[in-house]
Amino acid sequence: MNWLVARMKWIMLVSGALTCTMVYAAIAPQTSLRSTFGETLEGPLAEIIVPNWGALIALIGAMLIYGAFVPPVRPLVLTVAGLSKLAFIDLVLAHGTQYLGHQAGLAIAIDLVMVVLFIGYLVGVRRGRTAA
């Protein structure tokens, strides 16, 4: 656990940068949906929801980058980011396993690794406080 706690800044920077790539959905919603899920959504509502979704995910990435440099906020940032990633994983696995062959499958795998690292850090920090 000490290894993870000592390297969390870099883990958060990489995780944040990868998460920020979803700003692509805010810029090119239909192209982003096609590459992530292999499908698109049509209509004016899709042109609101998908860019908003991309912007919110990019904000989670920005929070991770911020938290990398401001250790006191890390527990909150990692909790929010982890819950967001778990929600995405759960939704795709519960409702859209047909999307696993697209970039959504890769995103789930990467997000799952991030969540495990985030939990490991939170547990390690908590144990360190308890021991002190």
C-alpha positions as CSV (number, residue, x, y, z in Angstrom):
1,M,0.0,0.0,0.0
2,N,2.9,2.4,0.7
3,W,4.0,2.0,-2.9
4,L,0.6,3.1,-4.1
5,V,0.3,6.0,-1.7
6,A,3.8,7.2,-2.7
7,R,2.9,7.1,-6.5
8,M,-0.6,8.4,-6.4
9,K,0.3,11.8,-7.8
10,W,1.4,10.1,-11.1
11,I,-1.4,7.7,-11.1
12,M,-3.9,10.6,-10.8
13,L,-2.1,12.6,-13.5
14,V,-2.3,9.7,-15.9
15,S,-5.9,8.8,-14.9
16,G,-6.9,12.4,-15.2
17,A,-5.4,12.8,-18.6
18,L,-7.0,9.7,-19.9
19,T,-10.4,10.7,-18.5
20,C,-10.1,14.2,-20.0
21,T,-9.9,12.6,-23.5
22,M,-13.7,12.3,-23.2
23,V,-13.9,16.0,-24.0
24,Y,-14.0,14.5,-27.5
25,A,-17.7,13.7,-26.9
26,A,-18.3,17.4,-26.2
27,I,-16.6,18.4,-29.4
28,A,-17.7,15.7,-31.8
29,P,-20.6,13.9,-30.2
30,Q,-21.7,11.5,-33.0
31,T,-18.1,10.5,-33.9
32,S,-17.4,9.9,-30.2
33,L,-20.4,7.7,-29.8
34,R,-19.6,5.8,-32.9
35,S,-16.0,5.0,-31.8
36,T,-17.0,4.3,-28.2
37,F,-20.2,2.3,-28.7
38,G,-20.3,1.6,-32.5
39,E,-23.6,3.4,-32.7
40,T,-25.0,7.0,-32.7
41,L,-28.0,8.7,-31.2
42,E,-30.1,10.9,-33.5
43,G,-32.1,14.0,-32.8
44,P,-31.7,17.3,-31.0
45,L,-31.7,15.8,-27.5
46,A,-28.6,13.7,-28.4
47,E,-26.9,16.9,-29.4
48,I,-27.5,18.2,-25.8
49,I,-27.0,15.0,-23.7
50,V,-23.8,13.6,-25.4
51,P,-21.7,16.8,-25.3
52,N,-22.8,17.4,-21.7
53,W,-21.8,13.8,-20.8
54,G,-18.4,14.4,-22.4
55,A,-17.9,17.7,-20.6
56,L,-18.9,16.1,-17.2
57,I,-16.4,13.2,-17.7
58,A,-13.7,15.7,-18.7
59,L,-14.4,17.6,-15.5
60,I,-13.8,14.4,-13.5
61,G,-10.5,14.1,-15.3
62,A,-9.6,17.7,-14.4
63,M,-10.5,17.0,-10.8
64,L,-8.1,14.0,-10.9
65,I,-5.3,16.3,-12.2
66,Y,-6.1,18.9,-9.6
67,G,-6.1,16.3,-6.8
68,A,-2.7,15.0,-8.0
69,F,-1.3,18.4,-6.9
70,V,-3.4,19.1,-3.8
71,P,-3.2,16.0,-1.5
72,P,-5.8,17.2,1.0
73,V,-8.6,16.9,-1.6
74,R,-7.5,13.5,-2.9
75,P,-10.0,11.4,-0.9
76,L,-13.0,13.4,-2.1
77,V,-11.7,13.5,-5.7
78,L,-10.9,9.8,-5.8
79,T,-14.2,8.9,-4.3
80,V,-16.2,11.0,-6.8
81,A,-14.1,9.8,-9.7
82,G,-14.3,6.2,-8.6
83,L,-18.1,6.3,-8.1
84,S,-18.5,7.9,-11.6
85,K,-16.4,5.2,-13.2
86,L,-18.2,2.4,-11.3
87,A,-21.6,3.9,-12.5
88,F,-20.3,3.8,-16.1
89,I,-19.0,0.2,-15.7
90,D,-22.3,-0.9,-14.1
91,L,-24.5,0.7,-16.8
92,V,-22.6,-0.8,-19.7
93,L,-22.4,-4.3,-18.2
94,A,-26.0,-4.2,-17.1
95,H,-27.5,-2.8,-20.3
96,G,-25.0,-2.9,-23.1
97,T,-22.6,-5.8,-23.2
98,Q,-22.8,-5.7,-26.9
99,Y,-20.7,-2.6,-26.7
100,L,-17.7,-4.4,-25.1
101,G,-16.2,-5.1,-28.6
102,H,-15.9,-1.3,-29.2
103,Q,-13.8,1.3,-27.3
104,A,-16.4,1.0,-24.4
105,G,-14.8,-2.4,-23.5
106,L,-11.3,-0.9,-23.3
107,A,-12.7,2.1,-21.3
108,I,-14.3,-0.3,-18.8
109,A,-11.0,-2.2,-18.4
110,I,-9.0,0.9,-17.8
111,D,-11.7,2.4,-15.5
112,L,-11.7,-0.8,-13.5
113,V,-8.0,-0.6,-13.0
114,M,-8.3,3.0,-12.0
115,V,-11.0,2.2,-9.4
116,V,-8.9,-0.6,-7.9
117,L,-6.0,1.8,-7.6
118,F,-8.2,4.5,-6.1
119,I,-9.6,2.1,-3.5
120,G,-6.1,0.9,-2.7
121,Y,-4.9,4.4,-2.1
122,L,-7.9,5.3,0.1
123,V,-7.4,2.1,2.2
124,G,-3.7,2.7,2.4
125,V,-4.1,6.3,3.6
126,R,-6.8,5.3,6.1
127,R,-4.5,2.5,7.5
128,G,-1.6,5.0,7.7
129,R,-3.8,7.4,9.8
130,T,-5.0,4.6,12.0
131,A,-1.4,3.4,12.6
132,A,-0.2,7.0,13.4
